[in-house]
Amino acid sequence: MELNKIYHGDCLDVMEDIPDKSIDLTVTSPPYDNLREYNGFSFDFQSVAQELYRVTKLGGVVVWVVGDATIKGSETGTSFKQALYFKEVGFNLHDTMIWNKKSQACHDYRNHRYKQETEYMFILSKRKPKTYNEIKDRPVKNAGKTIKKSSKRKADGSIRKYPEIKLGDYQARSNVWYFEPERRSKHPAPFPEQLAHDHILSWSNEGDIVFDPFTGSGTTAKMAIANNRKYIGAEISQEYVDIANQRIEER
């Protein structure tokens, strides 16, 4: 299969040509529930999950960004059902991360609930992730302070010793990431470039292959190129294939 290309077609058909255990990282956000009108297309989630497991390398990761619709006063729970099914096919649910959209939250008085401003980012790994490049961008409160040597008695009675350390300027961020939604796009629901960028940095290395089975406007592919990764994209809508290729050419 040719790399650095977005294939027009159903992602299941595209994945048939991807060899077993060849993808390092998948970063994607599928159409979910009735929240997205996706040019009239739908997808077979269970088959997609099974194929993603087949094509993912041992130690590879799938980042699955998804949310739930609220129907007749109840959230569907589709996101959790999908996460549990990924476990059934063999993936580890390595982390349940949150994308906070930084919107101006307010109370939805009509439906008696707070405004929804988050989506889940399920980090699914095929065994233990082979790559984890920790992003450190949270300022440390006591930067430069030296923590003296210490020890602590563990539950089994043994003593654990901690060495002297000097606090750096930054520490690793939490698993809640704050990004405003992408607003200037011809696609109905693009995720922010920085979100894709940071996941690609976290779970892959230069030269790795990054896949997006629901390429949409091409954010994952664009950020893969920006970070010296190879990419494969699948997109069922020709309109979005054209938009994605244009974005890549204009990057």
VMD Tcl script that draws the C-alpha trace (Angstrom):
set ca {
  {0.00 0.00 0.00}
  {1.24 3.47 -0.88}
  {2.01 5.70 2.09}
  {1.29 9.41 2.45}
  {-1.98 9.11 0.61}
  {-5.66 9.56 1.40}
  {-7.73 6.77 -0.13}
  {-11.28 7.48 -1.26}
  {-13.53 4.70 -0.05}
  {-15.04 2.92 2.93}
  {-12.36 2.50 5.59}
  {-13.06 -1.24 5.80}
  {-12.25 -1.62 2.12}
  {-9.09 0.48 2.55}
  {-7.97 -1.51 5.59}
  {-8.23 -4.77 3.63}
  {-5.03 -3.66 1.85}
  {-3.17 -2.71 5.04}
  {-0.89 -5.54 6.25}
  {-1.27 -7.08 9.70}
  {0.56 -5.30 12.53}
  {1.80 -2.42 10.36}
  {0.26 0.73 11.89}
  {2.04 2.47 14.77}
  {-0.70 4.92 15.68}
  {-4.29 5.70 14.74}
  {-5.74 9.10 15.59}
  {-9.37 9.49 14.59}
  {-12.79 10.80 15.48}
  {-15.64 8.76 13.95}
  {-19.16 9.96 13.22}
  {-21.22 9.10 16.31}
  {-24.90 8.80 17.19}
  {-26.95 11.51 15.50}
  {-24.56 14.32 16.39}
  {-22.94 14.44 12.99}
  {-24.59 14.55 9.61}
  {-21.85 12.94 7.58}
  {-22.97 13.37 3.96}
  {-25.43 10.51 4.47}
  {-22.76 7.89 5.29}
  {-22.66 5.53 8.28}
  {-20.14 2.91 9.41}
  {-19.96 -0.59 10.89}
  {-18.25 0.10 14.22}
  {-17.59 -3.49 15.29}
  {-15.93 -4.42 12.00}
  {-13.83 -1.25 12.14}
  {-12.69 -2.09 15.69}
  {-11.70 -5.61 14.66}
  {-9.76 -4.36 11.64}
  {-7.99 -1.70 13.70}
  {-6.81 -4.41 16.06}
  {-5.51 -6.48 13.15}
  {-3.53 -3.65 11.50}
  {-2.10 -2.18 14.73}
  {1.44 -3.15 15.67}
  {2.18 -4.78 19.01}
  {2.63 -1.79 21.28}
  {0.70 0.42 18.88}
  {-2.00 2.84 19.99}
  {-5.44 3.93 18.77}
  {-6.68 7.35 19.87}
  {-10.49 7.26 19.55}
  {-12.12 10.68 20.05}
  {-15.86 10.34 20.60}
  {-18.89 11.74 22.42}
  {-22.54 10.88 23.04}
  {-25.85 12.25 21.86}
  {-28.66 12.97 24.30}
  {-31.91 11.35 23.16}
  {-35.19 11.67 25.04}
  {-33.39 13.05 28.08}
  {-30.71 10.36 28.30}
  {-27.17 10.19 26.98}
  {-26.74 7.21 24.67}
  {-23.59 5.83 26.29}
  {-22.31 4.88 22.82}
  {-18.80 6.04 23.71}
  {-18.55 3.61 26.65}
  {-20.06 0.76 24.65}
  {-17.39 1.31 22.01}
  {-14.58 1.43 24.57}
  {-15.77 -1.86 26.09}
  {-16.00 -3.49 22.67}
  {-12.43 -2.44 21.89}
  {-11.45 -4.37 25.03}
  {-13.40 -7.38 23.78}
  {-11.42 -7.49 20.53}
  {-8.13 -7.39 22.45}
  {-7.15 -3.78 23.05}
  {-6.14 -2.46 26.47}
  {-8.03 0.64 27.59}
  {-4.77 2.37 28.45}
  {-6.30 5.72 29.42}
  {-9.61 7.56 29.32}
  {-8.66 11.11 28.47}
  {-10.91 14.15 28.25}
  {-10.96 16.86 25.61}
  {-12.28 20.02 27.26}
  {-13.44 22.40 24.53}
  {-12.99 25.53 26.66}
  {-16.46 26.78 25.74}
  {-18.46 29.26 27.74}
  {-20.41 26.68 29.74}
  {-23.88 27.55 30.94}
  {-26.84 25.70 32.37}
  {-29.32 24.14 29.94}
  {-32.49 25.08 31.82}
  {-34.81 23.39 29.35}
  {-33.19 19.97 29.85}
  {-32.00 20.49 33.46}
  {-28.36 19.76 32.74}
  {-25.10 21.64 32.38}
  {-23.82 22.47 28.93}
  {-21.74 19.68 27.40}
  {-18.22 20.85 26.61}
  {-16.18 17.62 26.69}
  {-15.50 14.56 24.57}
  {-13.69 11.35 25.46}
  {-10.33 10.44 24.02}
  {-9.93 6.71 24.59}
  {-6.30 5.60 24.40}
  {-6.38 1.98 23.27}
  {-3.15 0.00 23.14}
  {-2.23 -3.38 21.73}
  {-0.38 -4.56 24.82}
  {1.76 -1.93 26.58}
  {2.37 1.20 24.45}
  {5.79 0.97 22.84}
  {6.08 4.76 22.70}
  {5.27 7.43 25.26}
  {6.82 10.85 24.73}
  {5.58 12.77 27.75}
  {4.52 16.35 27.09}
  {5.65 18.64 29.88}
  {4.03 22.07 29.68}
  {2.46 22.63 33.11}
  {4.41 25.21 35.14}
  {5.79 23.85 38.42}
  {4.72 25.92 41.43}
  {8.04 25.59 43.27}
  {10.35 25.46 40.25}
  {14.03 25.32 41.25}
  {13.30 24.04 44.76}
  {15.35 21.07 45.96}
  {13.48 18.19 47.58}
  {15.72 16.48 50.13}
  {16.29 12.75 50.34}
  {13.52 10.91 52.13}
  {12.22 7.45 52.87}
  {8.84 5.84 53.36}
  {7.78 2.53 54.86}
  {5.71 0.46 52.44}
  {2.77 -1.78 53.38}
  {5.00 -4.87 53.47}
  {7.29 -3.21 56.03}
  {10.18 -2.51 53.66}
  {11.67 0.95 53.27}
  {11.54 2.84 49.98}
  {14.18 5.55 49.61}
  {13.70 8.66 47.49}
  {16.74 10.54 46.14}
  {17.25 14.29 46.32}
  {15.67 16.00 43.33}
  {15.53 19.52 41.99}
  {12.18 20.60 40.62}
  {12.23 21.68 36.99}
  {10.24 24.47 35.40}
  {7.55 22.23 33.91}
  {5.79 18.99 34.73}
  {3.71 16.60 32.63}
  {0.19 17.69 31.80}
  {-2.82 15.73 33.07}
  {-5.09 13.56 30.94}
  {-7.55 16.44 30.52}
  {-6.54 18.52 27.50}
  {-7.94 21.98 26.81}
  {-8.42 22.98 23.18}
  {-11.02 25.18 21.56}
  {-12.90 23.46 18.71}
  {-11.78 24.13 15.16}
  {-14.22 26.69 13.78}
  {-12.82 27.51 10.34}
  {-13.48 24.30 8.46}
  {-15.69 22.97 5.65}
  {-16.03 19.73 7.62}
  {-18.93 19.42 10.13}
  {-16.85 18.28 13.11}
  {-13.07 18.65 12.81}
  {-10.92 18.27 15.89}
  {-8.22 20.87 16.60}
  {-4.87 20.53 14.87}
  {-3.09 20.84 18.22}
  {-5.06 17.89 19.62}
  {-3.93 15.64 16.77}
  {-0.41 17.13 16.93}
  {-0.01 16.35 20.63}
  {-1.31 12.79 20.37}
  {1.03 12.13 17.46}
  {3.95 13.47 19.51}
  {2.92 11.42 22.55}
  {2.35 7.99 21.02}
  {4.67 7.80 17.98}
  {8.18 8.59 16.78}
  {9.55 10.13 13.59}
  {9.13 7.79 10.65}
  {6.19 5.91 12.21}
  {2.97 5.31 10.27}
  {-0.11 7.22 11.46}
  {-3.55 6.12 10.25}
  {-6.94 7.81 10.21}
  {-9.87 5.66 9.01}
  {-12.21 8.69 9.11}
  {-9.90 11.29 7.59}
  {-12.50 14.02 7.16}
  {-10.73 17.30 6.43}
  {-7.29 15.74 6.89}
  {-6.19 17.05 10.30}
  {-4.40 13.84 11.35}
  {-2.58 13.55 8.00}
  {-1.53 17.19 8.09}
  {-0.15 16.89 11.62}
  {1.61 13.61 10.78}
  {3.51 15.39 8.02}
  {4.30 18.32 10.32}
  {5.92 15.89 12.78}
  {7.88 13.81 10.23}
  {5.57 10.81 10.36}
  {4.12 8.86 7.44}
  {0.35 8.65 7.08}
  {-2.48 6.66 5.54}
  {-5.97 8.10 5.34}
  {-9.35 6.65 4.40}
  {-12.35 8.84 3.63}
  {-15.69 7.77 2.15}
  {-16.77 11.24 1.02}
  {-15.04 12.55 -2.11}
  {-15.88 16.09 -1.01}
  {-13.83 15.67 2.17}
  {-11.00 13.89 0.33}
  {-10.66 16.98 -1.86}
  {-10.72 19.29 1.18}
  {-8.10 17.19 2.98}
  {-5.75 17.08 -0.01}
  {-6.08 20.83 -0.42}
  {-5.19 21.42 3.24}
  {-2.16 19.16 2.92}
  {-0.96 20.96 -0.21}
  {-1.40 24.37 1.45}
  {0.24 23.46 4.75}
}
mol new
graphics top color blue
foreach p $ca { graphics top sphere $p radius 0.5 }
foreach p [lrange $ca 0 end-1] q [lrange $ca 1 end] { graphics top cylinder $p $q radius 0.2 }
display resetview
